[in-house]
């Protein structure tokens, strides 16, 4: 049975409000990214303790740590970033989640990311090595500008590194926005499918600059994606990230009313295709 989760910082900046809202929508998972205006990676020990207390109060589980790991340029120092990755592992253990959402780096200014394939793979392999012996896996999200901006590159990452500690988080809207692809299922999901363990629900109209669509009303083939998840007996999380007011490099905004409409739309589509949520 699949589970709904959410980047609830799109609903409100207040973390208690985020968790309370999800409880009101009967969603028992959250993908924490920004907590009270701070990235989860930047919280103090006391702030982390308070956040965990709030989650336990509502019985809310964490689907993945919504980290920005891998969202730096390749000419920026790696060692400090690797230390941040180690901190993300600590957060995953603290919040009892099996996944860290991450990315595959930007090229230096004015350069082409494909020219840096070896360096990207070296960095990701180093991260996978650190995960050995833990119960945590990093899930790579496809996104514009990074090495994993195409489905082919995402698969290249997984097959070249050859570690069970890195898998894929599938975001259909990022292919529409970044790669101008509207036949996501045939062009992208079909080849990524064996490695997908995490899914983001975000829809997008081709040509829209920074605003998403109600799931099912854009060009990201949300209905077809959910049908695919039925056939593969997917039992992971579907993390809502609708970006219905604005979307950007590190997050987005939707607000409670539009977020509720997005949730309703996903549940309706899921019901029609036979996906239990």
C-alpha positions as CSV (number, residue, x, y, z in Angstrom):
1,X,0.0,0.0,0.0
2,X,1.4,3.4,-1.0
3,X,1.5,6.3,1.5
4,X,0.9,10.0,1.0
5,X,3.6,12.3,2.4
6,X,4.2,16.0,1.9
7,X,6.7,18.8,1.8
8,X,4.4,20.6,4.2
9,X,6.6,23.8,4.3
10,X,4.6,24.6,1.2
11,X,1.5,24.9,3.4
12,X,3.0,27.0,6.2
13,X,6.4,28.0,7.6
14,X,5.4,27.1,11.2
15,X,6.4,23.4,11.8
16,X,3.7,22.7,14.3
17,X,1.2,24.1,11.8
18,X,2.7,21.8,9.1
19,X,2.2,18.7,11.2
20,X,-1.2,19.8,12.5
21,X,-2.3,20.4,8.9
22,X,-1.2,17.0,7.7
23,X,-3.1,15.3,10.6
24,X,-6.2,17.2,9.6
25,X,-5.8,15.8,6.1
26,X,-5.2,12.3,7.5
27,X,-1.6,12.2,6.1
28,X,0.7,10.4,8.4
29,X,4.1,11.1,6.7
30,X,6.1,14.3,6.1
31,X,9.3,15.0,4.2
32,X,10.8,17.8,6.3
33,X,12.8,20.4,4.4
34,X,12.2,23.8,6.0
35,X,11.2,23.9,9.7
36,X,10.2,27.4,11.0
37,X,12.0,29.0,8.1
38,X,15.3,27.0,8.6
39,X,16.5,24.2,6.5
40,X,16.4,20.9,8.5
41,X,20.2,20.6,7.9
42,X,20.7,23.9,9.9
43,X,18.6,23.2,13.0
44,X,20.2,23.2,16.4
45,X,20.1,20.1,18.6
46,X,17.3,21.6,20.7
47,X,15.3,22.5,17.6
48,X,15.7,19.0,16.2
49,X,14.5,17.6,19.5
50,X,11.5,19.8,19.5
51,X,10.6,18.9,15.9
52,X,10.8,15.2,16.7
53,X,8.6,15.8,19.8
54,X,5.9,17.4,17.6
55,X,6.0,14.5,15.1
56,X,5.6,12.0,17.9
57,X,2.7,14.0,19.3
58,X,0.8,13.6,16.1
59,X,2.1,10.1,15.2
60,X,3.7,11.5,12.0
61,X,6.5,9.5,10.4
62,X,9.2,10.9,8.1
63,X,9.3,9.7,4.5
64,X,12.8,11.1,3.8
65,X,15.1,13.9,4.9
66,X,14.5,16.6,2.3
67,X,18.1,17.6,2.2
68,X,19.8,19.9,-0.4
69,X,22.8,17.5,-0.6
70,X,24.3,17.7,-4.1
71,X,23.0,21.2,-4.9
72,X,26.4,22.8,-5.1
73,X,28.7,23.4,-8.0
74,X,31.5,21.0,-8.6
75,X,34.2,23.6,-8.2
76,X,33.0,24.2,-4.6
77,X,35.0,22.2,-1.9
78,X,33.7,18.6,-1.5
79,X,34.9,17.8,2.0
80,X,32.7,20.4,3.9
81,X,29.8,19.1,1.8
82,X,30.6,15.5,2.7
83,X,30.5,16.5,6.3
84,X,27.0,17.9,5.7
85,X,26.1,14.6,4.1
86,X,27.2,12.8,7.3
87,X,25.0,15.1,9.2
88,X,22.1,14.2,6.9
89,X,22.7,10.6,7.8
90,X,22.5,11.5,11.5
91,X,19.2,13.3,10.8
92,X,17.8,10.2,9.0
93,X,18.7,8.1,12.0
94,X,17.3,10.6,14.5
95,X,13.9,10.8,12.6
96,X,13.8,7.1,11.9
97,X,13.6,7.4,8.1
98,X,15.3,5.1,5.6
99,X,15.9,7.8,3.0
100,X,17.8,11.0,2.4
101,X,16.6,12.9,-0.7
102,X,19.7,14.3,-2.6
103,X,21.0,15.6,-6.0
104,X,23.9,15.1,-8.3
105,X,25.7,18.5,-8.4
106,X,25.9,21.5,-10.8
107,X,28.8,22.1,-13.2
108,X,31.1,25.1,-12.7
109,X,29.7,28.3,-14.1
110,X,29.4,28.3,-17.9
111,X,30.3,24.6,-18.1
112,X,28.4,21.5,-19.3
113,X,27.5,19.0,-16.6
114,X,28.1,15.9,-18.9
115,X,31.8,16.9,-19.1
116,X,32.0,16.2,-15.3
117,X,30.5,12.8,-15.2
118,X,33.5,11.1,-13.5
119,X,33.7,13.7,-10.8
120,X,29.9,13.4,-10.1
121,X,30.2,9.6,-9.9
122,X,33.2,9.9,-7.6
123,X,31.4,12.1,-5.2
124,X,28.2,10.0,-5.2
125,X,30.3,6.8,-4.7
126,X,32.0,8.4,-1.7
127,X,28.6,9.1,-0.2
128,X,27.4,5.6,-0.9
129,X,30.5,4.2,0.8
130,X,29.7,6.3,4.0
131,X,26.2,4.8,4.0
132,X,27.6,1.2,4.1
133,X,26.7,-0.4,7.4
134,X,23.8,1.9,8.0
135,X,20.1,1.4,7.3
136,X,19.9,4.6,5.4
137,X,19.7,5.0,1.6
138,X,20.1,8.1,-0.5
139,X,17.4,8.7,-3.1
140,X,18.5,10.9,-6.1
141,X,15.9,13.3,-7.4
142,X,16.0,14.2,-11.1
143,X,16.2,18.0,-11.5
144,X,17.3,20.6,-14.1
145,X,20.9,21.6,-14.2
146,X,22.4,18.7,-12.2
147,X,24.0,15.6,-13.7
148,X,20.8,13.7,-13.2
149,X,18.7,16.1,-15.2
150,X,17.8,13.3,-17.7
151,X,16.4,9.8,-17.1
152,X,19.4,8.3,-18.9
153,X,21.8,10.1,-16.6
154,X,19.8,9.0,-13.5
155,X,20.1,5.4,-14.6
156,X,23.8,5.9,-15.4
157,X,24.4,7.0,-11.8
158,X,22.7,3.9,-10.3
159,X,24.3,1.4,-12.7
160,X,27.8,2.9,-12.6
161,X,28.0,3.2,-8.8
162,X,26.4,-0.2,-8.4
163,X,25.5,0.3,-4.7
164,X,22.2,-0.5,-3.1
165,X,22.7,2.6,-1.0
166,X,21.7,4.9,-3.9
167,X,18.3,4.7,-5.6
168,X,15.9,7.1,-7.4
169,X,13.3,9.6,-6.4
170,X,11.1,10.2,-9.4
171,X,9.7,13.7,-10.0
172,X,7.7,13.9,-13.2
173,X,7.2,17.6,-13.2
174,X,10.9,18.3,-13.2
175,X,11.2,16.6,-16.6
176,X,8.4,18.8,-18.0
177,X,9.9,22.0,-16.6
178,X,13.6,21.2,-17.2
179,X,13.7,18.9,-20.2
180,X,10.4,19.9,-21.9
181,X,9.2,16.2,-21.9
182,X,5.5,15.5,-21.7
183,X,5.6,11.7,-22.4
184,X,7.2,11.0,-19.1
185,X,6.1,7.4,-18.7
186,X,7.6,6.3,-22.0
187,X,10.7,8.5,-22.1
188,X,11.6,8.6,-18.4
189,X,9.8,6.3,-16.0
190,X,10.1,3.2,-18.2
191,X,13.9,3.2,-17.9
192,X,14.1,4.5,-14.3
193,X,11.4,2.2,-12.9
194,X,13.7,-0.6,-11.7
195,X,15.4,1.8,-9.4
196,X,12.6,4.0,-8.2
197,X,11.8,3.7,-4.5
198,X,10.4,7.2,-3.8
199,X,8.0,9.4,-5.8
200,X,7.2,13.1,-5.7
201,X,3.8,14.3,-6.9
202,X,4.1,17.6,-8.7
203,X,2.4,18.4,-12.0
204,X,3.4,21.0,-14.5
205,X,2.1,22.7,-17.7
206,X,4.7,22.8,-20.5
207,X,5.8,26.4,-20.7
208,X,4.8,27.4,-17.2
209,X,7.8,29.3,-15.6
210,X,7.4,28.9,-11.9
211,X,3.9,27.6,-11.0
212,X,2.7,24.0,-10.9
213,X,-0.7,22.6,-11.7
214,X,-3.3,20.7,-9.7
215,X,-2.2,17.0,-10.1
216,X,-3.8,15.6,-13.2
217,X,-4.3,19.0,-14.9
218,X,-0.7,19.4,-16.2
219,X,1.6,17.6,-18.6
220,X,3.4,15.4,-16.2
221,X,1.2,12.3,-16.7
222,X,0.2,11.9,-13.0
223,X,-2.6,9.5,-13.8
224,X,-0.4,7.4,-16.0
225,X,2.3,7.4,-13.3
226,X,-0.1,6.2,-10.6
227,X,-1.2,3.4,-13.0
228,X,2.4,2.4,-13.3
229,X,2.8,2.3,-9.5
230,X,-0.2,0.0,-9.3
231,X,1.4,-2.5,-11.8
232,X,4.6,-2.5,-9.8
233,X,2.8,-2.9,-6.5
234,X,4.5,0.2,-5.2
235,X,4.4,0.5,-1.4
236,X,6.6,3.6,-0.8
237,X,5.6,7.2,-0.3
238,X,4.1,9.7,-2.7
239,X,5.3,13.1,-1.5
240,X,3.1,16.0,-2.3
241,X,5.1,19.0,-3.7
242,X,2.6,20.9,-5.8
243,X,4.3,24.4,-6.1
244,X,0.9,25.9,-6.9
245,X,1.8,29.5,-6.0
246,X,5.5,29.5,-6.8
247,X,8.4,27.0,-7.2
248,X,12.1,27.5,-7.0
249,X,15.5,25.9,-6.8
250,X,15.2,25.1,-3.1
251,X,11.5,24.9,-2.4
252,X,8.0,26.3,-3.2
253,X,4.8,27.7,-1.8
254,X,1.2,26.4,-2.2
255,X,-0.8,27.4,0.9
256,X,-3.4,25.3,2.7
257,X,-6.4,25.7,0.4
258,X,-4.6,24.9,-2.8
259,X,-2.6,22.1,-1.0
260,X,-5.9,20.5,0.1
261,X,-7.2,20.7,-3.5
262,X,-4.0,19.0,-4.7
263,X,-4.4,16.2,-2.1
264,X,-8.0,15.7,-3.1
265,X,-7.0,15.5,-6.7
266,X,-4.4,12.8,-6.1
267,X,-6.7,10.8,-3.9
268,X,-9.4,10.9,-6.6
269,X,-6.9,9.8,-9.3
270,X,-5.5,7.1,-7.1
271,X,-9.1,5.8,-6.4
272,X,-9.8,5.6,-10.2
273,X,-6.7,3.7,-11.1
274,X,-6.9,1.3,-8.1
275,X,-3.9,2.6,-6.1
276,X,-4.5,2.3,-2.4
277,X,-3.4,5.3,-0.3
